[in-house]
Amino acid sequence: MAGEAPDPKTFGSASYRDLLGTAESIIQMDGQMQQVESYIGDMDRERYAFASQLAVLRGCPEAITRLLRSHCSVLLAAKLLVLSRLLHKRISQREHPPQYLELLRNRLATLRRRLLIKIDRHLKSLESSESMLVEAMCAFSLATSSSCTDVLRHVHHIRQSAVLELGQTGHDNKRISKSLQLIVKTLRDCQTIVPAQLARALDALKSAPLMEGPDFQVLRELNLDLYQKWLGEDINTFTPYVRHDDLSKTEANRLLEQWARTAFSTFHRHLREMIELVEDPTTIVQLRQELLELWLLNKRHSMGAGA
């Protein structure tokens, strides 16, 4: 009937249903807001990651250039080259990569060639110590993704080219003596360093993440104190794969004996050509004495290589 008061039970039930509906709406809205916040957070992290990766990548060529100019570690420069390749690959996989990424790639390719030239200078120098040679070998391995055997073959190639160059650019006592010094040094270096010492050094490269250690942290061009935490776990924990156990002592000795035969053949040819041009017997006597002293001083290493 009109004017009757509403049933309290009906009213209470309707209010309860409205309350439940309101609560469900609030829960749904809260869930949606969390999704939005999560999405915005992901977008922020992605932007920070992209900006940080790009900043570090842009700093890598600057750091490599400085290291090459200041005669610093070729191994550190090679590590930076590896990091550059990793960052470049990551950024280039984005839907819309920066247009100047190709310019960075070209600049890094140029720096790689410069680095390899500097490594080769270390490898063929008579002044390079054992530790310098091991570092140069490791740098070559990282820069070219070379195994222990590949590194040894490259060292042989560089040393043979140096012996050949000495004979082609002149036939005086100094060059002939230097040529034999280089041969003897190669025999000594390879027997001392290869394969055990080189294998240990290469294995050490993959025993810890590439960016771990103080040498990376002090590179001011990278600003890692600001950017490293945004680079991504896969980059921060990246460890290069280096095959270090593919060369046995027997195979290393076989390759060295093979190299020695070629190197001594080149040396003997240059020596004969030089003697044919010498008119003063005193020069020949002096050269004979220098070469004999050098040979006897390093006879143990020479005989060990089957020379």
C-alpha positions as MATLAB code, in Angstrom:
seq = 'MAGEAPDPKTFGSASYRDLLGTAESIIQMDGQMQQVESYIGDMDRERYAFASQLAVLRGCPEAITRLLRSHCSVLLAAKLLVLSRLLHKRISQREHPPQYLELLRNRLATLRRRLLIKIDRHLKSLESSESMLVEAMCAFSLATSSSCTDVLRHVHHIRQSAVLELGQTGHDNKRISKSLQLIVKTLRDCQTIVPAQLARALDALKSAPLMEGPDFQVLRELNLDLYQKWLGEDINTFTPYVRHDDLSKTEANRLLEQWARTAFSTFHRHLREMIELVEDPTTIVQLRQELLELWLLNKRHSMGAGA';
ca = [
       0.000    0.000    0.000;
       1.107    3.518   -0.773;
       2.893    5.222    2.040;
       3.983    1.979    3.707;
       7.429    2.028    5.293;
      10.088   -0.110    3.520;
      10.769   -3.495    4.976;
      13.936   -3.201    7.073;
      15.082   -6.624    5.959;
      14.751   -5.761    2.288;
      16.465   -2.436    2.821;
      19.291   -4.068    4.732;
      19.834   -6.669    2.020;
      19.976   -4.023   -0.699;
      22.438   -1.931    1.288;
      24.636   -4.975    1.865;
      24.640   -5.819   -1.826;
      25.514   -2.234   -2.689;
      28.306   -2.339   -0.158;
      29.678   -5.571   -1.633;
      29.499   -4.091   -5.115;
      31.320   -0.986   -4.003;
      34.006   -3.095   -2.329;
      34.461   -5.210   -5.461;
      34.709   -2.052   -7.564;
      37.363   -0.673   -5.232;
      39.308   -3.958   -5.414;
      39.095   -3.971   -9.206;
      40.185   -0.349   -9.400;
      43.043   -1.063   -7.030;
      44.162   -3.980   -9.191;
      43.929   -1.846  -12.324;
      45.924    0.917  -10.659;
      48.598   -1.564   -9.660;
      48.761   -2.766  -13.255;
      49.057    0.817  -14.480;
      51.747    1.589  -11.909;
      53.577   -1.604  -12.835;
      53.363   -0.709  -16.522;
      54.616    2.807  -15.878;
      57.404    1.384  -13.716;
      58.385   -1.033  -16.485;
      58.403    1.823  -18.972;
      60.576    3.911  -16.662;
      63.004    1.046  -16.131;
      63.130    0.413  -19.870;
      63.853    4.074  -20.573;
      66.572    4.170  -17.918;
      68.055    0.928  -19.253;
      68.077    2.197  -22.834;
      69.564    5.557  -21.885;
      72.228    3.907  -19.729;
      73.164    1.318  -22.345;
      73.444    4.007  -24.992;
      75.514    6.280  -22.731;
      77.982    3.505  -21.914;
      78.178    2.445  -25.561;
      78.957    6.009  -26.607;
      81.669    6.165  -23.953;
      83.385    2.953  -25.080;
      85.052    4.424  -28.229;
      86.287    7.366  -26.186;
      87.813    5.068  -23.588;
      89.394    2.766  -26.188;
      90.873    5.758  -28.028;
      92.424    7.092  -24.827;
      93.866    3.690  -23.913;
      95.452    3.273  -27.342;
      96.934    6.760  -27.297;
      98.315    6.516  -23.770;
      99.961    3.109  -24.284;
      97.780    1.517  -21.602;
      96.558   -2.057  -21.374;
      95.637   -3.628  -24.710;
      93.704   -6.251  -22.752;
      91.461   -3.642  -21.168;
      90.889   -2.106  -24.604;
      89.911   -5.549  -25.905;
      87.483   -6.006  -23.008;
      85.896   -2.671  -23.886;
      85.555   -3.848  -27.468;
      83.676   -6.930  -26.276;
      81.399   -4.780  -24.100;
      80.777   -2.486  -27.065;
      79.707   -5.401  -29.253;
      77.364   -6.611  -26.519;
      75.729   -3.204  -26.024;
      75.495   -2.539  -29.750;
      73.727   -5.843  -30.314;
      71.278   -5.160  -27.497;
      70.400   -1.635  -28.676;
      70.181   -2.594  -32.364;
      67.509   -5.174  -31.477;
      65.120   -2.423  -30.361;
      62.121   -1.665  -32.543;
      63.440    1.801  -33.383;
      67.227    1.898  -32.804;
      68.998    5.280  -32.981;
      70.108    6.283  -36.459;
      73.669    7.032  -35.385;
      74.135    3.457  -34.143;
      75.718    2.635  -37.507;
      78.245    5.443  -37.033;
      79.198    3.982  -33.669;
      79.606    0.545  -35.250;
      81.929    1.947  -37.928;
      83.984    3.808  -35.368;
      84.341    0.671  -33.260;
      85.430   -1.287  -36.345;
      88.168    1.292  -36.957;
      89.280    1.100  -33.331;
      89.358   -2.686  -33.550;
      91.820   -2.469  -36.458;
      93.976   -0.025  -34.513;
      93.915   -2.297  -31.484;
      94.981   -5.324  -33.527;
      97.868   -3.333  -35.019;
      99.021   -2.370  -31.531;
      98.699   -5.978  -30.341;
     100.857   -7.143  -33.251;
     103.509   -4.585  -32.337;
     103.680   -6.070  -28.853;
     103.846   -9.583  -30.257;
     106.790   -8.922  -32.589;
     108.783   -6.587  -30.367;
     112.085   -7.800  -28.957;
     111.397   -5.576  -25.933;
     108.111   -7.255  -24.936;
     108.348   -9.042  -21.620;
     106.711  -12.378  -20.915;
     103.800  -10.720  -19.101;
     103.298   -8.237  -21.943;
     103.149  -11.087  -24.432;
     100.596  -13.017  -22.400;
      98.431   -9.902  -22.128;
      98.719   -9.222  -25.867;
      97.787  -12.837  -26.636;
      94.721  -12.613  -24.393;
      93.749   -9.297  -25.980;
      93.993  -10.850  -29.441;
      91.851  -13.757  -28.302;
      89.105  -11.451  -27.003;
      89.193   -9.076  -29.969;
      89.007  -11.873  -32.551;
      87.217  -14.661  -30.618;
      90.279  -16.866  -31.081;
      91.142  -20.102  -29.306;
      94.514  -20.962  -27.804;
      95.602  -22.645  -31.054;
      94.441  -19.650  -33.111;
      96.461  -17.311  -30.905;
      99.623  -19.397  -31.275;
      99.269  -19.538  -35.062;
      98.860  -15.771  -35.139;
     101.978  -15.239  -33.027;
     103.924  -17.488  -35.409;
     102.601  -15.548  -38.392;
     103.558  -12.172  -36.893;
     107.051  -13.330  -35.916;
     107.672  -14.944  -39.331;
     106.532  -11.759  -41.072;
     108.925   -9.748  -38.904;
     111.847  -12.053  -39.762;
     111.004  -11.763  -43.450;
     110.695   -7.980  -43.233;
     114.119   -7.616  -41.602;
     115.742   -9.406  -44.527;
     113.827   -7.510  -47.180;
     114.630   -4.039  -45.838;
     118.409   -4.424  -45.684;
     121.344   -6.827  -45.376;
     123.578   -5.377  -42.680;
     124.960   -6.959  -39.527;
     122.409   -5.277  -37.299;
     119.393   -6.587  -39.202;
     120.787  -10.092  -39.542;
     121.559  -10.199  -35.823;
     118.114   -8.849  -34.967;
     116.533  -11.468  -37.188;
     118.224  -14.281  -35.268;
     117.329  -12.624  -31.957;
     113.692  -12.642  -32.992;
     113.830  -16.317  -33.944;
     115.490  -17.258  -30.664;
     113.037  -15.116  -28.677;
     110.128  -16.841  -30.419;
     111.490  -20.258  -29.493;
     111.991  -19.167  -25.894;
     108.655  -17.357  -25.561;
     106.563  -20.137  -27.062;
     108.178  -22.855  -24.965;
     107.704  -20.796  -21.814;
     104.200  -19.447  -22.398;
     102.471  -22.052  -24.585;
     100.313  -23.868  -23.842;
     100.086  -23.924  -20.021;
     100.595  -20.252  -19.140;
      98.485  -19.003  -22.037;
      95.709  -21.495  -21.254;
      95.580  -20.324  -17.627;
      95.410  -16.681  -18.686;
      92.623  -17.366  -21.186;
      90.718  -19.434  -18.652;
      90.945  -16.563  -16.172;
      89.087  -14.323  -18.635;
      85.947  -16.390  -18.216;
      86.269  -17.020  -14.487;
      84.446  -13.771  -13.625;
      82.050  -11.336  -15.347;
      83.683   -9.058  -17.884;
      82.834   -5.860  -16.018;
      83.887   -7.119  -12.634;
      87.051   -5.643  -11.205;
      88.543   -2.216  -10.596;
      89.903   -1.672  -14.110;
      86.430   -1.030  -15.541;
      85.259    1.094  -12.632;
      87.973    3.711  -13.102;
      87.117    4.355  -16.759;
      85.695    7.856  -16.497;
      84.226    7.753  -20.005;
      81.713    5.058  -18.995;
      80.349    6.662  -15.790;
      79.552    3.215  -14.440;
      78.823    4.550  -10.976;
      75.769    6.189  -12.545;
      74.771    3.779  -15.300;
      75.868    0.253  -14.397;
      72.837   -0.668  -12.289;
      70.579    0.093  -15.273;
      72.517   -1.896  -17.883;
      70.733   -5.157  -17.157;
      71.775   -8.315  -15.371;
      72.763  -10.119  -18.581;
      75.244   -7.375  -19.430;
      76.594   -6.916  -15.920;
      77.119  -10.653  -15.507;
      78.325  -11.355  -19.050;
      81.360  -13.626  -19.175;
      83.158  -14.061  -22.510;
      83.535  -17.548  -23.887;
      87.167  -18.291  -24.667;
      88.323  -21.736  -25.717;
      91.522  -22.267  -23.748;
      91.985  -26.043  -23.710;
      92.283  -26.908  -27.410;
      96.096  -27.001  -27.550;
      98.246  -29.767  -26.093;
     101.950  -29.492  -25.339;
     102.705  -32.013  -28.077;
     100.781  -30.022  -30.681;
     102.335  -26.743  -29.510;
     105.815  -28.220  -29.944;
     104.926  -29.583  -33.380;
     103.699  -26.184  -34.527;
     106.800  -24.495  -33.108;
     109.148  -26.921  -34.876;
     107.288  -26.311  -38.101;
     107.600  -22.561  -37.610;
     111.303  -22.832  -36.737;
     112.118  -24.657  -39.980;
     110.482  -21.905  -42.032;
     112.039  -19.102  -39.985;
     115.568  -20.539  -40.132;
     115.206  -21.123  -43.865;
     114.339  -17.447  -44.294;
     117.194  -16.406  -42.027;
     119.769  -18.534  -43.897;
     118.647  -17.115  -47.215;
     119.036  -13.556  -45.991;
     122.409  -14.409  -44.426;
     123.739  -15.808  -47.713;
     122.511  -12.760  -49.603;
     124.214  -10.490  -47.112;
     127.538  -12.371  -47.225;
     127.592  -12.211  -51.007;
     127.413   -8.419  -50.823;
     130.100   -7.964  -48.135;
     133.598   -7.111  -49.318;
     135.292   -6.612  -45.964;
     136.105   -9.977  -44.271;
     136.193   -8.257  -40.897;
     132.475   -7.611  -41.138;
     131.791  -11.303  -41.698;
     134.028  -12.350  -38.797;
     132.305   -9.886  -36.492;
     128.859  -11.065  -37.570;
     129.853  -14.709  -37.110;
     130.952  -14.004  -33.557;
     127.709  -12.136  -32.703;
     125.505  -14.859  -34.122;
     127.479  -17.656  -32.463;
     127.323  -16.007  -29.050;
     123.595  -15.430  -29.404;
     123.002  -19.008  -30.504;
     125.050  -20.609  -27.743;
     123.405  -18.414  -25.123;
     119.973  -19.708  -26.143;
     120.926  -23.176  -27.322;
     118.685  -24.924  -24.787;
     115.557  -23.329  -26.161;
     116.656  -23.793  -29.751;
     117.347  -27.503  -29.341;
     114.039  -27.917  -27.527;
     112.237  -26.759  -30.652;
     114.088  -29.186  -32.854;
     116.076  -26.383  -34.507;
];
